[in-house]
Amino acid sequence: MIQPARLVTGGLAVPGDKSISHRLAILAALAEGASEIVNYSPAADCESTLGCLRRLGVKADAEEAAQGASRTVRIRGGGLDGWKKPSRVLDAGNSGTTMRLLTGALAGQSFNSKLTGDDSLRRRPMRRVIAPLEQMGARIRAAGDGPGGGGYAPLEITGTPLGPIEYALPMASAQVKSAILLAGMFASGATTVVEPVRTRDHTEIALAQFGATLRRDHLRIEIGGRPRLEARQIAVPGDLSSAVFFLAAASILPGSKLLLLGVGMNPTRSAVLDFLVQIGASIRVARLEERSGELVGDLEVAGQDAGRLRGGKIGGADVARLIDELPMLAALAPYTEQGIEIREAQELRLKESDRITVLAENLRRMGARVKEYPDGMRVGGRAEADGARLRGAEVDPQGDHRMAMALAIAALGAEGESTIRGAECVTVSYPKFFEDLEAVLQR
């Protein structure tokens, strides 16, 4: 139940970055020796990665922090050939990152394995990962395979020696890129990935930190085969994709002043800050430093008076840079003057839910003016609504964590109470989201 709020204020440290946590755990499990990952994400998705690694014979112990918001994970790896044949199916839960990255890391093993997930994950496309891995010699059987097959989980992976390839990604995807780079470590030579546009580079940074031979030249990334990865102690920065919900909350509630501590500021992720400032949000980087190859900073955000947020359009290369933040930006649109239009974002239909349709349906219930397109949507601003506010409503995020959090923020500025059905789905990425939100709210 979300009541309207007057403002948000205070300081907050969001949980460790989910994307980075996945990658560090997998690489630590392939390194030689004991690694320590500080501020590992508490997300259920990242726990799925640890669960799969444990079934592969990797020792992974998690130590909870006093407040339960972050934790330290210690992983003892046995090198590239240290994983063991799992006695049970590997369950990635709701995590597409877990499934796609592990598919790359398992393709070159000496044993067979099987990866599955929940109902939502089994509907998400895996052919985009399978196709380049098969070019390397991987043998992967997917549900729906055959003439015109879709390539869905569960995936049956027959471990086999891999060969190097040069692969031009047909679409911008950090997960596909990462799966190929992980598989490339098991190849007999150097593997190259060419991106159409630059995507998040957490995998490349982590590989370099663990000692892999990696070369980057703008959109070309090359990894040498059979590297010796060495254990590391690495701290995970705060998750910018989680911080964006609080940035939006402070921006739409006049008088707000919020400090977000230790947030990841990787240039391949920070486009959301550029967009928010461009449309009129008041955001300042109070401190910036590098930790383990990643930029980390503190963000100050202040609330804006009605009409100060202008609105804008998102498309092209910006879609890949903003893919996780698009739900919150769409839900922010009714609080802008001109609204926000998102195009060339058909990838949103292939996430945990059809995010375009789910957002459109729920924002309409709250009184927003929404036009849905095959590749995106347009959510009207205050000018189209004659200044009218959203109204409280019962909304259904369809089990999608980012939908639930985005709708919760939209509800803070609405007239009347809102109800979010199935709100527990936020545990997929941010288990303490509602507690942290309540801690900074003033009504």
ZAMARGU-4260 file (C-alpha; in steps of 0.2 Angstrom, whole numbers, plus 5000, padded with zeros to 4 digits):
<rodrens>
0) 5000/5000/5000 | 5008/5016/4994 | 5002/5033/5002 | 5006/5049/4994 | 5022/5057/5000
5) 5027/5075/5004 | 5046/5073/5000 | 5061/5062/5003 | 5076/5066/5013 | 5091/5059/5021
10) 5105/5048/5015 | 5104/5030/5008 | 5116/5017/5002 | 5108/5006/4989 | 5113/4987/4988
15) 5128/4981/4978 | 5126/4981/4959 | 5117/4966/4953 | 5126/4965/4936 | 5143/4966/4943
20) 5139/4954/4957 | 5135/4940/4945 | 5150/4942/4935 | 5162/4943/4949 | 5155/4927/4957
25) 5157/4917/4941 | 5175/4923/4938 | 5180/4920/4956 | 5173/4902/4954 | 5185/4900/4939
30) 5200/4909/4947 | 5213/4900/4957 | 5212/4903/4976 | 5200/4911/4988 | 5191/4927/4982
35) 5181/4939/4993 | 5167/4950/4986 | 5162/4964/4997 | 5145/4972/4995 | 5138/4957/4985
40) 5120/4960/4979 | 5107/4953/4991 | 5096/4951/4975 | 5087/4934/4973 | 5095/4934/4955
45) 5112/4934/4962 | 5108/4921/4975 | 5103/4910/4960 | 5121/4912/4953 | 5128/4907/4969
50) 5116/4892/4970 | 5122/4886/4953 | 5140/4888/4957 | 5138/4878/4973 | 5130/4864/4962
55) 5146/4864/4951 | 5156/4860/4967 | 5162/4878/4970 | 5163/4883/4989 | 5153/4900/4991
60) 5150/4907/5008 | 5140/4922/5011 | 5141/4933/5027 | 5127/4945/5030 | 5130/4963/5035
65) 5123/4969/5051 | 5109/4978/5043 | 5106/4964/5030 | 5107/4977/5016 | 5124/4970/5009
70) 5135/4955/5012 | 5152/4948/5009 | 5154/4932/4998 | 5169/4921/4999 | 5172/4910/4984
75) 5186/4897/4982 | 5189/4893/4964 | 5199/4879/4957 | 5204/4887/4940 | 5196/4885/4923
80) 5195/4866/4925 | 5189/4866/4943 | 5171/4864/4941 | 5163/4847/4943 | 5148/4839/4934
85) 5132/4844/4943 | 5122/4830/4950 | 5106/4840/4948 | 5099/4853/4936 | 5106/4870/4938
90) 5092/4882/4942 | 5094/4900/4937 | 5077/4905/4945 | 5071/4922/4937 | 5089/4927/4932
95) 5092/4929/4913 | 5110/4935/4917 | 5113/4919/4927 | 5107/4908/4913 | 5116/4917/4898
100) 5133/4919/4907 | 5133/4902/4914 | 5129/4895/4897 | 5145/4903/4890 | 5155/4896/4905
105) 5148/4879/4904 | 5150/4876/4885 | 5168/4872/4886 | 5168/4861/4901 | 5173/4843/4901
110) 5156/4837/4907 | 5137/4839/4903 | 5125/4850/4912 | 5107/4857/4911 | 5101/4874/4915
115) 5083/4879/4919 | 5073/4893/4927 | 5056/4898/4932 | 5041/4900/4921 | 5046/4918/4916
120) 5064/4914/4912 | 5059/4899/4902 | 5049/4911/4890 | 5064/4922/4887 | 5074/4919/4871
125) 5091/4910/4872 | 5094/4908/4854 | 5104/4924/4853 | 5117/4916/4865 | 5116/4899/4858
130) 5120/4904/4840 | 5137/4911/4843 | 5142/4898/4855 | 5138/4885/4842 | 5149/4894/4830
135) 5163/4890/4843 | 5159/4872/4843 | 5147/4871/4858 | 5133/4858/4858 | 5118/4865/4866
140) 5100/4858/4865 | 5086/4870/4869 | 5067/4868/4871 | 5058/4873/4855 | 5073/4868/4845
145) 5071/4861/4827 | 5065/4870/4811 | 5061/4888/4816 | 5064/4883/4834 | 5064/4897/4847
150) 5078/4891/4858 | 5071/4892/4876 | 5076/4885/4893 | 5079/4872/4899 | 5096/4871/4890
155) 5106/4854/4889 | 5124/4858/4887 | 5136/4845/4881 | 5154/4851/4886 | 5166/4850/4872
160) 5182/4859/4866 | 5179/4876/4859 | 5187/4886/4845 | 5190/4904/4843 | 5178/4915/4833
165) 5176/4933/4828 | 5158/4937/4831 | 5148/4953/4826 | 5133/4955/4838 | 5117/4957/4828
170) 5110/4967/4842 | 5117/4977/4857 | 5117/4965/4872 | 5130/4965/4886 | 5124/4947/4891
175) 5127/4939/4874 | 5144/4948/4873 | 5148/4942/4891 | 5143/4924/4887 | 5155/4924/4872
180) 5169/4931/4882 | 5167/4918/4895 | 5167/4904/4882 | 5182/4912/4874 | 5192/4908/4889
185) 5190/4890/4885 | 5194/4892/4867 | 5210/4887/4858 | 5214/4904/4853 | 5209/4923/4854
190) 5190/4926/4852 | 5184/4943/4847 | 5167/4951/4849 | 5161/4966/4839 | 5147/4977/4846
195) 5135/4988/4836 | 5135/5001/4850 | 5144/5001/4866 | 5136/4991/4880 | 5140/4990/4899
200) 5157/4983/4901 | 5157/4976/4918 | 5163/4959/4911 | 5178/4966/4903 | 5183/4976/4918
205) 5181/4960/4929 | 5190/4949/4917 | 5205/4962/4918 | 5204/4962/4937 | 5206/4943/4938
210) 5220/4943/4926 | 5213/4938/4909 | 5222/4943/4893 | 5210/4956/4886 | 5211/4969/4872
215) 5198/4983/4869 | 5198/4994/4854 | 5182/5004/4854 | 5168/4992/4849 | 5180/4977/4847
220) 5184/4966/4862 | 5197/4952/4861 | 5200/4938/4874 | 5214/4926/4874 | 5211/4908/4877
225) 5215/4898/4893 | 5220/4912/4904 | 5225/4909/4922 | 5213/4919/4933 | 5220/4924/4950
230) 5209/4926/4966 | 5205/4944/4971 | 5197/4954/4984 | 5184/4966/4976 | 5171/4978/4982
235) 5155/4980/4972 | 5148/4998/4970 | 5130/5002/4973 | 5118/4998/4960 | 5114/5013/4949
240) 5099/5004/4942 | 5092/5003/4960 | 5097/5021/4964 | 5087/5028/4949 | 5071/5024/4958
245) 5076/5036/4972 | 5083/5049/4960 | 5066/5049/4952 | 5057/5050/4969 | 5067/5065/4975
250) 5065/5073/4958 | 5046/5073/4958 | 5043/5078/4976 | 5047/5097/4978 | 5058/5101/4993
255) 5066/5084/4993 | 5085/5082/4996 | 5093/5065/4996 | 5111/5059/4996 | 5114/5042/4988
260) 5131/5034/4994 | 5144/5024/4984 | 5134/5022/4968 | 5142/5014/4953 | 5146/5027/4940
265) 5152/5017/4925 | 5151/5027/4909 | 5142/5013/4900 | 5129/5014/4914 | 5127/5032/4918
270) 5117/5038/4903 | 5102/5038/4914 | 5110/5053/4924 | 5113/5062/4908 | 5095/5060/4903
275) 5088/5065/4920 | 5099/5081/4920 | 5094/5085/4902 | 5076/5085/4906 | 5078/5096/4921
280) 5082/5085/4936 | 5094/5093/4949 | 5108/5079/4952 | 5126/5083/4957 | 5140/5071/4959
285) 5147/5075/4976 | 5162/5063/4975 | 5170/5051/4962 | 5184/5038/4963 | 5189/5022/4955
290) 5188/5005/4965 | 5193/4989/4957 | 5192/4996/4939 | 5174/5004/4942 | 5170/5022/4945
295) 5160/5025/4961 | 5152/5041/4968 | 5140/5049/4979 | 5125/5058/4971 | 5115/5072/4978
300) 5097/5075/4971 | 5085/5089/4975 | 5066/5090/4971 | 5059/5100/4957 | 5044/5112/4957
305) 5030/5107/4946 | 5034/5110/4928 | 5053/5110/4930 | 5055/5092/4922 | 5053/5095/4904
310) 5052/5077/4896 | 5060/5070/4881 | 5063/5056/4868 | 5073/5040/4870 | 5078/5029/4855
315) 5093/5022/4845 | 5109/5018/4854 | 5102/5026/4870 | 5090/5011/4872 | 5104/4999/4876
320) 5112/5011/4888 | 5096/5014/4897 | 5087/4997/4896 | 5085/4993/4914 | 5080/5011/4918
325) 5067/5013/4905 | 5053/5007/4916 | 5056/5021/4929 | 5058/5034/4916 | 5042/5029/4908
330) 5033/5030/4925 | 5042/5047/4928 | 5034/5054/4912 | 5017/5060/4920 | 5027/5072/4931
335) 5036/5080/4916 | 5029/5094/4906 | 5030/5086/4889 | 5030/5068/4893 | 5043/5054/4888
340) 5043/5044/4872 | 5053/5028/4870 | 5056/5020/4853 | 5066/5006/4846 | 5065/4997/4863
345) 5056/4981/4857 | 5068/4972/4869 | 5057/4978/4883 | 5044/4965/4877 | 5057/4951/4881
350) 5061/4954/4899 | 5053/4947/4915 | 5037/4953/4908 | 5031/4962/4892 | 5037/4979/4900
355) 5029/4990/4887 | 5011/4982/4889 | 5012/4981/4908 | 5018/4999/4910 | 5005/5005/4898
360) 4991/4996/4907 | 4996/5001/4924 | 5000/5019/4921 | 4983/5020/4912 | 4974/5014/4928
365) 4983/5028/4937 | 4976/5041/4924 | 4991/5043/4913 | 4989/5046/4894 | 4999/5032/4886
370) 5001/5027/4868 | 5008/5010/4865 | 5019/5006/4850 | 5026/4989/4844 | 5044/4995/4849
375) 5040/5007/4863 | 5027/5019/4871 | 5023/5037/4874 | 5018/5043/4891 | 5010/5060/4891
380) 5016/5074/4903 | 5007/5087/4913 | 5003/5098/4898 | 4992/5084/4890 | 4984/5081/4907
385) 4980/5100/4910 | 4991/5099/4925 | 4980/5085/4933 | 4990/5073/4945 | 4990/5054/4943
390) 4977/5045/4954 | 4980/5031/4966 | 4975/5014/4959 | 4977/4995/4961 | 4991/4990/4949
395) 4998/4973/4945 | 5017/4972/4940 | 5014/4955/4933 | 5028/4948/4944 | 5041/4960/4937
400) 5052/4968/4950 | 5056/4984/4940 | 5038/4986/4936 | 5034/4986/4955 | 5047/4998/4960
405) 5043/5010/4946 | 5024/5010/4950 | 5028/5013/4968 | 5038/5029/4964 | 5024/5035/4952
410) 5012/5032/4966 | 5021/5044/4978 | 5015/5059/4969 | 4997/5053/4965 | 4981/5058/4973
415) 4975/5044/4985 | 4982/5027/4990 | 4989/5015/4978 | 4990/4996/4980 | 5003/4985/4971
420) 4998/4967/4970 | 5012/4954/4971 | 5024/4967/4977 | 5036/4954/4984 | 5043/4952/4967
425) 5055/4966/4971 | 5066/4953/4980 | 5072/4948/4963 | 5084/4963/4963 | 5081/4974/4979
430) 5074/4964/4994 | 5074/4979/5005 | 5067/4992/4993 | 5051/4996/5002 | 5060/4997/5019
435) 5073/5009/5011 | 5059/5019/5003 | 5050/5021/5019 | 5065/5026/5028 | 5068/5042/5017
440) 5049/5047/5015 | 5041/5061/5024 | 5022/5062/5023
</rodrens>
